[in-house]
Amino acid sequence: MLLHLSTWPEVETYLQSSRGIILPIGSTEQHGPTGLIGTDAICAEAIAKGVGETTQALVGPTINVGMALHHMAFPGSMSLRPSTLIAVIQDYLTSLTQAGFQRFFFINGHGGNIATLKAAFSETYHHLALLRIPGAEQVQCKVGNWFMCSSVYNLAKELYGLQEGSHATPSEVALTQYVHPEAIKKAPLSEKVASGYPIYGAADFRRHYPDGRMGSNPALATPTHGKQFYELAVKELSNTYLEFLKKGD
């Protein structure tokens, strides 16, 4: 059940049986020569929809632009400042809390969002307490990073070994190939790819990672692999979401 394809009476009825909602969040940033700029949002949205179908949960609109300031030296990348993303999440959660939601499960597709999400949750708990919205003291938030699921990690290690890398990875590229087979990209990839450098500003990032990859070989990706990653992530995060709801009872 997708929020944007529902009516308000349908949402009101849903809230009679569940106070939980799934919120996909990703990023709009470069993913190397063959990775789609929307990779992180595409992956998060697809998996969130799958989890929603599996658990009969409502799925909110995808937050497509995340915290990706270090990718801004590559054309097409977009970013929110951490402070802006915190404000966006706080406004989202305040609106939904006023409607009666109390359990917010973010399915995240971008590592750069993690720290900001956790800060946003702390800001939101404090903000809701000050507003004294009924039921606000019951609000809880959780992040499920699909790429950190143990089943996903193990399969990526089995399929790609060290060539999985940490950005523009074959696992995430494979998932986008499964979701959007019409948009599979091909381009020459250098055999030597940088890895291990810490992340600072955008210019420093591009200097150390000139084609955008971080130790990865996305040429190994296939749509068949993507289907496997999708199914594993949906299964694991569905269980995580249901456990999250139980703990709040």
Secondary structure, DSSP 8 states (H G I E B T S, - for coil): -BGGGS-HHHHHHHTTT--EEEEEE--B--BTTTB-TTHHHHHHHHHHHHHHHHHT-EE---B-----GGGTTSTT-B---HHHHHHHHHHHHHHHHHHT--EEEEEE--GGGHHHHHHHHHHHHHHHHHHT-TTGGG-EEEEEEGGG-HHHHHHHHHHHGGGG-SBS-HHHHHHHHHH-GGG-------S----------HHHHHHHSTTS-BS--GGG--HHHHHHHHHHHHHHHHHHHHHHHHHT-
